[in-house]
């Protein structure tokens, strides 16, 4: 699986990018035919608080699965997004290969 990562409005460190890689590679255990994944991390300023947004798009044959999560840290946003995509992949697999 090819993983493309972007960090908008901030400079991401290597630990965060490694964390994203680990979470997305685990998705291959649920569905083998993942073509690629695009991850967009960005900051959104709402008042005095900055929300961290992780938008993850996973391309599978015939479809694109999307998860967009907002939280107080990028790690939490990526974790929530990965678990959401895990459920979507299981559902897609059951539908497609039933």
Protein Blocks (a to p, Z undefined) as FASTA:
>chain_A
ZZddddehiacdfklmmmmmmmmmmmmmmomklfbdcdddddddehjbccddddddddde
hiacddddddfbfklmmmmmmmmmmmmmmmmmmmmmZZ
